Amino acid sequence: MSMHLQRDLESLEQNLLNQSSVVEQMVFRACQSLRELRVDIVQEVLASEETVNYREVEIEEECLKILALHQPVAVDLRRVATVLKINGDLERIADLAVNIGERTHSLSLYPDFQMPANLDKMAESAISMVRDALDSFVRLDVELARDVCNRDDVVDELNRQVISDVQALIESNPSDIEPAFHFYSASRHVERIADHATNIAEDVIYLVDGDIARHRHDGIPY
Protein backbone atom coordinates (compact mmCIF):
# COMPACT_ATOMS: atom_id res chain seq x y z
CA MET A 1 0.00 0.00 0.00
CA SER A 2 1.33 3.46 -0.89
CA MET A 3 1.91 6.04 1.81
CA HIS A 4 -0.68 8.34 0.21
CA LEU A 5 -3.34 5.63 0.22
CA GLN A 6 -2.59 4.78 3.84
CA ARG A 7 -2.91 8.45 4.80
CA ASP A 8 -6.21 8.85 2.95
CA LEU A 9 -7.66 5.67 4.47
CA GLU A 10 -6.72 6.75 7.99
CA SER A 11 -8.30 10.17 7.42
CA LEU A 12 -11.43 8.54 6.00
CA GLU A 13 -11.83 6.19 8.95
CA GLN A 14 -11.27 9.01 11.44
CA ASN A 15 -14.03 11.03 9.79
CA LEU A 16 -16.32 8.01 10.03
CA LEU A 17 -15.57 7.65 13.74
CA ASN A 18 -16.31 11.33 14.30
CA GLN A 19 -19.63 10.81 12.55
CA SER A 20 -20.40 7.77 14.67
CA SER A 21 -19.87 9.73 17.90
CA VAL A 22 -22.46 12.30 16.85
CA VAL A 23 -24.95 9.62 15.79
CA GLU A 24 -24.52 7.63 19.00
CA GLN A 25 -25.18 10.77 21.05
CA MET A 26 -28.27 11.51 18.94
CA VAL A 27 -29.72 8.09 19.72
CA PHE A 28 -28.95 8.42 23.43
CA ARG A 29 -30.55 11.86 23.66
CA ALA A 30 -33.57 10.88 21.57
CA CYS A 31 -34.29 7.93 23.84
CA GLN A 32 -33.80 10.15 26.87
CA SER A 33 -36.27 12.67 25.45
CA LEU A 34 -38.83 9.90 25.01
CA ARG A 35 -38.32 8.49 28.48
CA GLU A 36 -38.59 11.91 30.15
CA LEU A 37 -40.97 13.48 27.56
CA ARG A 38 -38.57 16.39 27.16
CA VAL A 39 -39.21 18.27 23.95
CA ASP A 40 -36.20 20.52 24.58
CA ILE A 41 -33.87 17.56 24.09
CA VAL A 42 -35.53 16.83 20.75
CA GLN A 43 -34.28 20.18 19.47
CA GLU A 44 -30.70 19.04 20.14
CA VAL A 45 -31.31 15.90 18.11
CA LEU A 46 -32.79 17.85 15.22
CA ALA A 47 -29.86 20.27 15.24
CA SER A 48 -27.40 17.36 14.95
CA GLU A 49 -29.20 15.85 11.97
CA GLU A 50 -28.00 18.57 9.58
CA THR A 51 -24.41 17.93 10.62
CA VAL A 52 -24.78 14.20 10.08
CA ASN A 53 -26.33 14.66 6.63
CA TYR A 54 -23.52 16.99 5.57
CA ARG A 55 -20.81 14.65 6.84
CA GLU A 56 -22.45 11.63 5.22
CA VAL A 57 -22.06 13.24 1.80
CA GLU A 58 -18.47 14.28 2.59
CA ILE A 59 -17.50 10.75 3.61
CA GLU A 60 -19.09 9.24 0.51
CA GLU A 61 -17.22 11.71 -1.69
CA GLU A 62 -13.96 10.79 0.11
CA CYS A 63 -14.60 7.11 -0.62
CA LEU A 64 -15.22 7.78 -4.31
CA LYS A 65 -12.09 9.93 -4.50
CA ILE A 66 -9.97 7.13 -3.00
CA LEU A 67 -11.44 4.60 -5.42
CA ALA A 68 -10.73 6.86 -8.39
CA LEU A 69 -7.23 8.00 -7.40
CA HIS A 70 -5.77 4.88 -5.80
CA GLN A 71 -7.80 2.02 -7.28
CA PRO A 72 -7.34 -0.08 -4.12
CA VAL A 73 -7.52 -3.88 -4.21
CA ALA A 74 -8.02 -6.76 -1.77
CA VAL A 75 -8.29 -5.66 1.88
CA ASP A 76 -7.90 -1.96 1.04
CA LEU A 77 -10.85 -2.17 -1.33
CA ARG A 78 -12.86 -3.89 1.40
CA ARG A 79 -11.93 -1.07 3.81
CA VAL A 80 -13.38 1.54 1.47
CA ALA A 81 -16.47 -0.56 0.74
CA THR A 82 -17.01 -1.10 4.47
CA VAL A 83 -16.76 2.61 5.22
CA LEU A 84 -19.31 3.32 2.49
CA LYS A 85 -21.75 0.83 3.99
CA ILE A 86 -21.25 1.92 7.59
CA ASN A 87 -21.62 5.55 6.53
CA GLY A 88 -25.06 4.78 5.09
CA ASP A 89 -26.16 2.87 8.18
CA LEU A 90 -25.06 5.71 10.46
CA GLU A 91 -27.12 8.21 8.47
CA ARG A 92 -30.17 5.96 8.74
CA ILE A 93 -29.64 5.55 12.50
CA ALA A 94 -29.57 9.35 12.77
CA ASP A 95 -32.87 9.50 10.86
CA LEU A 96 -34.37 7.01 13.30
CA ALA A 97 -33.19 9.12 16.24
CA VAL A 98 -35.07 12.05 14.69
CA ASN A 99 -38.14 9.82 14.29
CA ILE A 100 -37.98 8.92 17.98
CA GLY A 101 -37.83 12.64 18.76
CA GLU A 102 -40.97 13.16 16.68
CA ARG A 103 -42.73 10.51 18.76
CA THR A 104 -41.64 12.41 21.88
CA HIS A 105 -43.38 15.50 20.52
CA SER A 106 -46.56 13.49 19.95
CA LEU A 107 -46.48 11.71 23.32
CA SER A 108 -45.87 14.99 25.16
CA LEU A 109 -49.51 15.79 24.39
CA TYR A 110 -50.50 12.83 26.60
CA PRO A 111 -48.58 13.41 29.86
CA ASP A 112 -50.84 10.96 31.77
CA PHE A 113 -50.14 8.08 29.40
CA GLN A 114 -48.39 5.24 31.22
CA MET A 115 -45.70 3.88 28.93
CA PRO A 116 -45.39 0.09 28.98
CA ALA A 117 -42.16 -1.40 30.26
CA ASN A 118 -39.24 -2.76 28.20
CA LEU A 119 -38.64 0.23 25.93
CA ASP A 120 -35.83 1.45 28.19
CA LYS A 121 -34.22 -2.00 28.01
CA MET A 122 -34.61 -1.98 24.23
CA ALA A 123 -33.00 1.45 23.97
CA GLU A 124 -30.09 0.48 26.22
CA SER A 125 -29.50 -2.68 24.20
CA ALA A 126 -29.70 -0.89 20.86
CA ILE A 127 -27.34 1.88 21.96
CA SER A 128 -24.83 -0.63 23.29
CA MET A 129 -25.05 -2.55 20.00
CA VAL A 130 -24.25 0.59 18.01
CA ARG A 131 -21.33 1.39 20.32
CA ASP A 132 -19.91 -2.13 20.21
CA ALA A 133 -20.38 -2.46 16.45
CA LEU A 134 -18.27 0.65 15.94
CA ASP A 135 -15.72 -0.53 18.52
CA SER A 136 -15.43 -3.78 16.58
CA PHE A 137 -14.66 -1.71 13.47
CA VAL A 138 -11.95 0.29 15.24
CA ARG A 139 -10.35 -2.84 16.71
CA LEU A 140 -11.11 -5.13 13.75
CA ASP A 141 -12.62 -7.44 16.37
CA VAL A 142 -14.65 -10.14 14.60
CA GLU A 143 -15.74 -11.82 17.84
CA LEU A 144 -17.24 -8.58 19.15
CA ALA A 145 -18.93 -8.04 15.80
CA ARG A 146 -20.45 -11.53 15.95
CA ASP A 147 -21.63 -10.85 19.51
CA VAL A 148 -23.42 -7.70 18.31
CA CYS A 149 -25.17 -9.69 15.59
CA ASN A 150 -26.37 -12.29 18.08
CA ARG A 151 -27.67 -9.61 20.48
CA ASP A 152 -30.16 -8.46 17.85
CA ASP A 153 -32.36 -11.38 18.92
CA VAL A 154 -32.61 -9.86 22.41
CA VAL A 155 -33.91 -6.57 21.02
CA ASP A 156 -36.35 -8.40 18.76
CA GLU A 157 -37.77 -10.28 21.75
CA LEU A 158 -38.11 -7.08 23.77
CA ASN A 159 -39.91 -5.50 20.82
CA ARG A 160 -42.36 -8.40 20.72
CA GLN A 161 -43.03 -7.86 24.41
CA VAL A 162 -43.65 -4.16 23.80
CA ILE A 163 -46.12 -4.98 21.03
CA SER A 164 -47.93 -7.42 23.32
CA ASP A 165 -48.06 -4.83 26.11
CA VAL A 166 -49.41 -2.16 23.76
CA GLN A 167 -52.11 -4.50 22.49
CA ALA A 168 -53.16 -5.32 26.04
CA LEU A 169 -53.17 -1.63 26.94
CA ILE A 170 -55.44 -0.72 24.03
CA GLU A 171 -57.82 -3.56 24.89
CA SER A 172 -58.13 -2.36 28.48
CA ASN A 173 -58.09 1.39 27.68
CA PRO A 174 -59.36 2.06 24.14
CA SER A 175 -59.09 5.80 24.72
CA ASP A 176 -55.30 5.41 24.83
CA ILE A 177 -55.07 4.14 21.27
CA GLU A 178 -53.41 7.29 19.88
CA PRO A 179 -50.58 7.61 22.43
CA ALA A 180 -50.19 3.83 22.33
CA PHE A 181 -49.66 4.03 18.58
CA HIS A 182 -46.97 6.71 19.02
CA PHE A 183 -45.29 4.57 21.66
CA TYR A 184 -45.37 1.52 19.40
CA SER A 185 -43.84 3.58 16.58
CA ALA A 186 -41.01 4.65 18.89
CA SER A 187 -40.29 1.03 19.83
CA ARG A 188 -40.19 0.11 16.16
CA HIS A 189 -37.63 2.84 15.51
CA VAL A 190 -35.45 1.53 18.36
CA GLU A 191 -35.69 -1.97 16.93
CA ARG A 192 -34.58 -0.67 13.55
CA ILE A 193 -31.56 1.02 15.15
CA ALA A 194 -30.51 -2.40 16.45
CA ASP A 195 -30.92 -3.79 12.91
CA HIS A 196 -28.56 -1.14 11.55
CA ALA A 197 -26.05 -1.87 14.32
CA THR A 198 -26.20 -5.50 13.17
CA ASN A 199 -25.54 -4.35 9.60
CA ILE A 200 -22.43 -2.49 10.76
CA ALA A 201 -21.20 -5.55 12.66
CA GLU A 202 -21.76 -7.71 9.58
CA ASP A 203 -19.73 -5.22 7.56
CA VAL A 204 -16.86 -5.62 10.03
CA ILE A 205 -16.99 -9.39 9.57
CA TYR A 206 -16.78 -8.80 5.82
CA LEU A 207 -13.85 -6.40 6.24
CA VAL A 208 -11.78 -8.76 8.37
CA ASP A 209 -12.74 -12.19 7.01
CA GLY A 210 -14.03 -11.37 3.54
CA ASP A 211 -17.18 -13.24 4.58
CA ILE A 212 -20.51 -11.65 3.57
CA ALA A 213 -22.59 -12.27 6.68
CA ARG A 214 -25.80 -10.45 5.76
CA HIS A 215 -29.19 -12.20 5.57
CA ARG A 216 -28.25 -14.98 7.99
CA HIS A 217 -31.73 -15.43 9.41
CA ASP A 218 -32.02 -19.14 8.79
CA GLY A 219 -30.52 -20.44 12.01
CA ILE A 220 -26.92 -20.42 10.75
CA PRO A 221 -24.73 -18.94 13.53
CA TYR A 222 -22.51 -15.94 12.89
DOGU-937192 format. One record per atom (N, C-alpha, C): residue in three letters; x, y, z. Coordinates in pm, whole numbers, padded with zeros to 5 digits, always signed. Each point is the difference from the previous one (the first is absolute). Layout:
AlaXYZ/...
END
This chain:
Met+00084-00119+00000/Met-00084+00119+00000/Met+00088+00125+00000/Ser-00034+00099-00084/Ser+00079+00122-00005/Ser-00025+00084+00125/Met+00094+00086+00029/Met-00011+00088+00116/Met-00120+00094-00014/His-00028+00044-00122/His-00111+00092-00024/His-00134-00070+00023/Leu-00009-00125-00044/Leu-00123-00076+00022/Leu-00021-00024+00149/Gln+00106-00038+00070/Gln-00010-00023+00143/Gln-00049+00125+00072/Arg+00057+00115-00038/Arg-00040+00127+00062/Arg-00147+00031-00027/Asp-00044-00021-00123/Asp-00139+00030-00035/Asp-00097-00094+00069/Leu+00038-00128+00014/Leu-00086-00096+00069/Leu-00012+00034+00148/Glu+00109+00038+00061/Glu-00003+00036+00143/Glu-00086+00124+00022/Ser+00011+00098-00089/Ser-00083+00120+00010/Ser-00147-00034-00019/Leu-00029-00087-00096/Leu-00137-00042-00027/Leu-00061-00068+00121/Glu+00074-00093+00059/Glu-00053-00074+00115/Glu-00017+00090+00122/Gln+00088+00098+00016/Gln-00015+00094+00111/Gln-00126+00084-00017/Asn-00028+00042-00122/Asn-00122+00076-00026/Asn-00124-00084+00028/Leu+00008-00128-00033/Leu-00113-00090+00029/Leu-00021-00013+00150/Leu+00108-00011+00076/Leu-00012-00012+00145/Leu-00056+00128+00062/Asn+00039+00114-00054/Asn-00057+00126+00048/Asn-00150+00004-00025/Gln-00038-00049-00117/Gln-00144-00007-00033/Gln-00073-00094+00096/Ser+00061-00112+00029/Ser-00065-00098+00087/Ser-00023+00055+00141/Ser+00092+00083+00048/Ser-00016+00058+00134/Ser-00123+00091+00005/Val-00019+00078-00105/Val-00117+00088-00005/Val-00129-00082-00006/Val+00001-00103-00083/Val-00121-00083-00017/Val-00034-00073+00130/Glu+00101-00055+00065/Glu-00024-00071+00126/Glu-00062+00094+00104/Gln+00050+00122+00007/Gln-00054+00098+00094/Gln-00144+00037-00037/Met-00029+00008-00129/Met-00136+00029-00045/Met-00098-00107+00049/Val+00039-00126-00014/Val-00086-00109+00043/Val-00022+00005+00152/Phe+00108+00021+00073/Phe-00009+00007+00146/Phe-00094+00112+00043/Arg+00016+00117-00059/Arg-00082+00115+00039/Arg-00145-00016-00046/Ala-00021-00059-00116/Ala-00136-00023-00047/Ala-00075-00094+00093/Cys+00067-00106+00042/Cys-00064-00095+00092/Cys-00024+00065+00136/Gln+00092+00084+00042/Gln-00019+00073+00125/Gln-00121+00093-00010/Ser-00013+00068-00114/Ser-00113+00091-00018/Ser-00132-00074+00008/Leu-00002-00122-00055/Leu-00122-00081+00003/Leu-00032-00045+00142/Arg+00102-00047+00069/Arg-00019-00049+00136/Arg-00050+00111+00093/Glu+00055+00120-00015/Glu-00032+00111+00089/Glu-00103+00096-00060/Leu-00043-00028-00126/Leu-00092+00089-00073/Leu+00050+00144+00000/Arg+00127+00015-00038/Arg+00063+00132-00002/Arg+00019+00046-00145/Val-00087+00091-00040/Val+00004+00051-00136/Val+00126+00083-00024/Asp+00055+00061+00105/Asp+00120+00081-00018/Asp+00119-00083-00049/Ile+00006-00125+00045/Ile+00108-00088-00045/Ile-00016-00033-00149/Val-00125-00009-00044/Val-00025-00031-00141/Val+00065+00104-00091/Gln+00000+00125+00044/Gln+00060+00106-00081/Gln+00150-00024-00020/Glu+00066-00055+00101/Glu+00142-00035-00014/Glu+00019-00106-00108/Val-00088-00099+00003/Val+00008-00109-00098/Val-00021+00053-00141/Leu-00099+00086-00016/Leu-00028+00056-00132/Leu+00116+00085-00050/Ala+00064+00072+00091/Ala+00113+00085-00039/Ala+00117-00085-00048/Ser+00018-00118+00058/Ser+00111-00088-00039/Ser-00023-00066-00135/Glu-00127-00013-00039/Glu-00030-00072-00124/Glu+00064+00068-00121/Glu-00002+00132-00004/Glu+00058+00072-00114/Glu+00149-00028-00011/Thr+00068-00005+00115/Thr+00142-00031+00000/Thr+00027-00140-00054/Val-00081-00095+00045/Val+00017-00138-00045/Val-00023-00012-00149/Asn-00103+00065-00052/Asn-00029-00007-00144/Asn+00115+00059-00082/Tyr+00055+00110+00047/Tyr+00111+00064-00071/Tyr+00123-00091+00000/Arg+00030-00057+00118/Arg+00118-00086+00009/Arg-00017-00129-00079/Glu-00123-00050-00008/Glu-00024-00123-00075/Glu+00040+00017-00145/Val-00037+00115-00058/Val+00036+00029-00139/Val+00151+00017-00014/Glu+00062+00067+00095/Glu+00146+00020-00002/Glu+00073-00133+00001/Ile-00043-00090+00088/Ile+00067-00130+00013/Ile-00018-00082-00129/Glu-00119+00004-00056/Glu-00022-00073-00125/Glu+00089+00055-00111/Glu+00012+00132-00007/Glu+00086+00060-00102/Glu+00147-00038+00022/Glu+00043-00010+00128/Glu+00136-00044+00030/Glu+00023-00142-00049/Cys-00099-00087+00020/Cys+00012-00139-00044/Cys+00015-00006-00152/Leu-00083+00074-00071/Leu+00006-00001-00146/Leu+00133+00057-00051/Lys+00051+00100+00069/Lys+00129+00058-00037/Lys+00112-00102+00015/Ile-00002-00075+00112/Ile+00102-00103+00023/Ile-00008-00108-00107/Leu-00122-00042-00033/Leu-00017-00103-00102/Leu+00053+00048-00135/Ala-00024+00125-00032/Ala+00042+00053-00130/Ala+00151+00023-00006/Leu+00057+00054+00106/Leu+00142+00037-00001/Leu+00094-00117+00024/His-00040-00089+00093/His+00092-00106+00043/His-00033-00138-00056/Gln-00125-00018-00043/Gln-00045-00130-00049/Gln+00046-00114+00092/Pro-00045+00004+00127/Pro+00045-00100+00097/Pro-00052-00139-00034/Val+00073-00101+00048/Val-00039-00140-00023/Val+00002-00074+00133/Ala-00054-00122-00004/Ala+00002-00092+00115/Ala-00053+00069+00127/Val+00076-00008+00110/Val-00050+00049+00128/Val-00022+00151-00001/Asp+00080+00074-00076/Asp-00019+00145-00007/Asp-00131+00035-00069/Leu-00036-00076-00102/Leu-00128+00020-00066/Leu-00114-00031+00096/Arg+00016-00106+00078/Arg-00103-00035+00099/Arg-00012+00109+00105/Arg+00110+00064+00038/Arg-00005+00109+00098/Arg-00086+00115-00052/Val+00020+00037-00124/Val-00079+00109-00058/Val-00146-00040-00012/Ala-00025-00122-00047/Ala-00138-00048-00014/Ala-00070-00004+00136/Thr+00073-00043+00102/Thr-00057-00007+00135/Thr-00034+00138+00052/Val+00087+00096-00021/Val-00028+00137+00044/Val-00124+00054-00070/Leu-00013-00026-00129/Leu-00118+00043-00074/Leu-00128-00056+00062/Lys+00003-00129+00031/Lys-00119-00064+00057/Lys-00031+00051+00139/Ile+00102+00010+00084/Ile-00021+00048+00137/Ile-00050+00144-00003/Asn+00055+00080-00089/Asn-00042+00139-00014/Asn-00151+00009-00026/Gly-00049-00084-00089/Gly-00144-00002-00029/Gly-00083-00043+00119/Asp+00048-00101+00072/Asp-00075-00047+00118/Asp-00003+00107+00109/Leu+00110+00072+00018/Leu+00003+00105+00101/Leu-00101+00110-00033/Glu-00009+00036-00128/Glu-00096+00104-00038/Glu-00143-00046+00026/Arg-00026-00128-00024/Arg-00136-00051+00025/Arg-00030-00008+00150/Ile+00101-00034+00079/Ile-00018+00001+00147/Ile-00032+00141+00047/Ala+00068+00100-00056/Ala-00029+00139+00036/Ala-00144+00036-00036/Asp-00046-00045-00116/Asp-00140+00024-00039/Asp-00096-00062+00101/Leu+00033-00118+00046/Leu-00087-00069+00097/Leu+00000+00074+00134/Ala+00114+00056+00038/Ala+00004+00081+00122/Ala-00094+00119-00012/Val-00001+00062-00117/Val-00093+00112-00026/Val-00145-00050+00009/Asn-00026-00117-00055/Asn-00136-00056+00006/Asn-00044-00023+00144/Ile+00092-00048+00083/Ile-00032-00019+00142/Ile-00033+00134+00064/Gly+00077+00104-00036/Gly-00029+00134+00050/Gly-00139+00047-00040/Glu-00041-00032-00122/Glu-00134+00037-00046/Glu-00107-00070+00083/Arg+00027-00123+00039/Arg-00096-00072+00086/Arg-00006+00064+00140/Thr+00115+00054+00044/Thr+00000+00072+00128/Thr-00093+00120-00007/His+00009+00074-00110/His-00090+00115-00019/His-00145-00044+00010/Ser-00035-00110-00067/Ser-00138-00047+00000/Ser-00044-00048+00138/Leu+00087-00075+00067/Leu-00035-00055+00132/Leu-00005+00108+00107/Ser+00069+00112-00022/Ser-00003+00108+00099/Ser-00140+00059+00014/Leu-00085-00026-00099/Leu-00139+00047+00008/Leu-00084-00089+00090/Tyr+00057-00112+00046/Tyr-00072-00095+00085/Tyr+00084-00027+00125/Pro+00018+00100+00085/Pro+00090-00015+00116/Pro-00046-00107+00099/Asp-00128-00037-00003/Asp-00052-00101+00095/Asp+00011-00142-00054/Phe+00046-00013-00123/Phe+00013-00133-00060/Phe+00110-00078+00070/Gln-00032-00120+00044/Gln+00097-00086+00068/Gln+00069-00089-00103/Met+00127+00031-00026/Met+00073-00078-00100/Met+00026-00141+00050/Pro-00027-00099-00083/Pro+00032-00139+00038/Pro+00149-00017+00025/Ala+00034-00104+00071/Ala+00140-00028+00032/Ala+00074-00052-00124/Asn+00128-00020+00016/Asn+00090-00064-00098/Asn+00059+00094-00104/Leu-00059+00118-00023/Leu+00060+00087-00100/Leu+00137+00050+00044/Asp+00013+00029+00131/Asp+00131+00043+00051/Asp+00106-00108-00022/Lys-00039-00126+00026/Lys+00094-00111-00022/Lys+00036-00011-00148/Met-00101+00017-00086/Met+00026-00004-00144/Met+00099+00108-00040/Ala-00025+00121+00050/Ala+00087+00114-00036/Ala+00142-00023+00048/Glu+00015-00048+00124/Glu+00134-00026+00053/Glu+00071-00105-00084/Ser-00073-00105-00037/Ser+00061-00106-00081/Ser+00040+00050-00138/Ala-00089+00078-00062/Ala+00029+00051-00134/Ala+00119+00095+00001/Ile+00004+00089+00099/Ile+00113+00093+00010/Ile+00131-00073+00021/Ser-00002-00102+00087/Ser+00122-00076+00025/Ser+00042-00078-00125/Met-00096-00045-00079/Met+00032-00069-00125/Met+00069+00094-00099/Val-00052+00122-00011/Val+00063+00098-00089/Val+00143+00028+00045/Arg+00016+00021+00131/Arg+00133+00031+00055/Arg+00097-00115-00026/Asp-00045-00122+00030/Asp+00090-00115-00015/Asp+00028-00033-00147/Ala-00099+00023-00086/Ala+00024-00023-00143/Ala+00111+00091-00051/Leu-00003+00125+00043/Leu+00103+00095-00043/Leu+00134-00031+00066/Asp-00003-00045+00126/Asp+00124-00042+00066/Asp+00062-00118-00075/Ser-00085-00091-00046/Ser+00052-00116-00073/Ser+00067+00045-00130/Phe-00051+00108-00059/Phe+00061+00054-00122/Phe+00138+00060+00032/Val+00007+00077+00107/Val+00126+00063+00038/Val+00106-00105+00030/Arg-00040-00105+00072/Arg+00094-00103+00045/Arg+00012-00118-00096/Leu-00082+00003-00107/Leu-00006-00114-00093/Leu-00026-00129+00077/Asp-00095+00007+00092/Asp-00030-00109+00093/Asp-00122-00078-00050/Val+00027-00113-00068/Val-00108-00079-00059/Val-00089-00062+00108/Glu+00060-00043+00110/Glu-00080-00063+00106/Glu-00100+00099+00059/Leu+00043+00123+00022/Leu-00093+00102+00050/Leu-00108+00028-00103/Ala+00037+00003-00127/Ala-00098+00023-00105/Ala-00104-00113-00002/Arg+00045-00123+00015/Arg-00093-00113+00002/Arg-00092+00008+00123/Asp+00055+00045+00112/Asp-00081+00015+00121/Asp-00111+00103-00021/Val+00033+00110-00068/Val-00101+00102-00031/Val-00111-00060-00085/Cys+00036-00076-00101/Cys-00100-00063-00086/Cys-00094-00090+00079/Asn+00056-00077+00091/Asn-00082-00093+00079/Asn-00090+00073+00099/Arg+00041+00119+00046/Arg-00081+00076+00095/Arg-00125+00062-00064/Asp-00005+00001-00131/Asp-00119+00052-00068/Asp-00124-00079+00038/Asp+00018-00129+00028/Asp-00114-00084+00041/Asp-00060+00049+00132/Val+00083+00052+00089/Val-00048+00051+00128/Val-00091+00120-00022/Val+00042+00091-00087/Val-00081+00118-00030/Val-00130-00040-00069/Asp+00007-00097-00089/Asp-00121-00046-00068/Asp-00101-00057+00100/Glu+00048-00074+00098/Glu-00089-00057+00101/Glu-00061+00109+00086/Leu+00080+00099+00039/Leu-00053+00112+00077/Leu-00105+00076-00080/Asn+00022+00014-00130/Asn-00097+00068-00085/Asn-00131-00077-00005/Arg+00009-00132-00006/Arg-00123-00081+00001/Arg-00076+00019+00130/Gln+00074+00011+00110/Gln-00065+00024+00129/Gln-00068+00136+00004/Val+00066+00100-00058/Val-00060+00134-00007/Val-00130-00004-00081/Ile+00002-00068-00113/Ile-00119-00010-00083/Ile-00113-00067+00078/Ser+00032-00107+00071/Ser-00100-00070+00080/Ser-00057+00092+00109/Asp+00089+00076+00064/Asp-00045+00091+00106/Asp-00089+00111-00056/Val+00034+00050-00117/Val-00080+00106-00062/Val-00137-00053-00038/Gln-00005-00121-00054/Gln-00128-00060-00035/Gln-00088-00017+00123/Ala+00059-00047+00109/Ala-00076-00018+00123/Ala-00048+00134+00054/Leu+00083+00102-00012/Leu-00036+00133+00048/Leu-00119+00056-00077/Ile+00002-00016-00131/Ile-00110+00051-00083/Ile-00130-00074+00031/Glu+00011-00131+00023/Glu-00119-00079+00032/Glu-00063+00045+00132/Ser+00084+00034+00097/Ser-00052+00041+00130/Ser-00036+00149+00006/Asn+00068+00082-00084/Asn-00028+00144-00002/Asn-00006+00049-00144/Pro-00111-00022-00070/Pro-00010+00040-00140/Pro+00026+00148-00024/Ser-00021+00083+00099/Ser+00022+00143-00017/Ser+00149+00034-00015/Asp+00085-00096+00036/Asp+00145+00023-00010/Asp+00059-00044-00134/Ile-00086-00026-00097/Ile+00050-00057-00125/Ile+00099+00093-00071/Glu-00024+00133+00003/Glu+00091+00089-00071/Glu+00138+00007+00065/Pro+00011+00027+00131/Pro+00134-00002+00059/Pro+00065-00137-00007/Ala-00082-00106+00008/Ala+00056-00135-00011/Ala+00062-00022-00137/Phe-00064+00055-00103/Phe+00055-00013-00135/Phe+00134+00073-00011/His+00009+00120+00058/His+00126+00075-00003/His+00110-00076+00075/Phe-00039-00061+00111/Phe+00097-00077+00078/Phe+00048-00122-00080/Tyr-00093-00068-00064/Tyr+00037-00115-00082/Tyr+00095+00042-00113/Ser-00030+00115-00062/Ser+00088+00049-00107/Ser+00141+00024+00051/Ala+00010+00058+00120/Ala+00132+00025+00060/Ala+00075-00131+00021/Ser-00069-00101+00049/Ser+00066-00130+00024/Ser+00047-00061-00131/Arg-00077+00021-00105/Arg+00040-00052-00131/Arg+00126+00070-00050/His+00010+00130+00026/His+00120+00073-00041/His+00123-00051+00077/Val-00016-00027+00129/Val+00111-00053+00079/Val+00042-00136-00054/Glu-00098-00082-00035/Glu+00032-00132-00054/Glu+00076+00011-00131/Arg-00035+00100-00081/Arg+00070+00019-00126/Arg+00144+00049+00022/Ile+00022+00078+00106/Ile+00136+00042+00032/Ile+00087-00123+00028/Ala-00056-00095+00074/Ala+00074-00124+00028/Ala+00030-00075-00130/Asp-00094+00002-00094/Asp+00023-00066-00130/Asp+00118+00064-00073/His+00008+00133+00005/His+00110+00068-00068/His+00133-00025+00071/Ala-00004-00012+00133/Ala+00122-00036+00073/Ala+00047-00139-00043/Thr-00095-00090-00022/Thr+00033-00134-00050/Thr+00063+00009-00139/Asn-00056+00087-00084/Asn+00059+00019-00134/Asn+00146+00043+00009/Ile+00028+00094+00091/Ile+00137+00049+00016/Ile+00092-00114+00045/Ala-00049-00080+00097/Ala+00080-00112+00048/Ala+00026-00101-00112/Glu-00100-00024-00082/Glu+00018-00091-00114/Glu+00102+00056-00100/Asp+00002+00131-00014/Asp+00099+00062-00088/Asp+00142-00018+00054/Val+00014+00001+00132/Val+00131-00023+00061/Val+00046-00143-00026/Ile-00092-00094+00010/Ile+00033-00140-00030/Ile+00049-00012-00145/Tyr-00069+00071-00089/Tyr+00041+00000-00141/Tyr+00139+00062-00016/Leu+00025+00110+00070/Leu+00129+00068-00012/Leu+00114-00090+00043/Val-00017-00068+00113/Val+00110-00078+00057/Val+00014-00137-00067/Asp-00114-00068-00018/Asp+00004-00138-00051/Asp-00030-00012-00149/Gly-00055+00106-00059/Gly-00044-00012-00139/Gly-00125-00083-00013/Asp-00070-00019+00112/Asp-00120-00085+00005/Asp-00123+00089+00003/Ile-00087-00009-00102/Ile-00123+00079-00002/Ile-00100-00067+00092/Ala-00028+00066+00113/Ala-00080-00061+00106/Ala-00146+00045-00001/Arg-00038+00086-00091/Arg-00137+00051+00000/Arg-00100-00111-00034/His-00125+00023+00047/His-00114-00087-00032/His+00011-00138+00064/Arg+00076-00011+00110/Arg+00007-00129+00068/Arg-00112-00008+00102/His-00120-00028-00048/His-00116-00009+00088/His-00063-00138-00010/Asp+00085-00097-00032/Asp-00051-00136-00020/Asp+00058-00098+00101/Gly+00042+00055+00114/Gly+00050-00087+00107/Gly+00149-00026-00008/Ile+00068+00047-00107/Ile+00143-00019-00011/Ile+00069+00100+00092/Pro+00086-00045+00092/Pro+00064+00093+00094/Pro+00100+00090-00070/Tyr+00023+00117+00059/Tyr+00099+00093-00053/Tyr+00141-00052+00030/
END
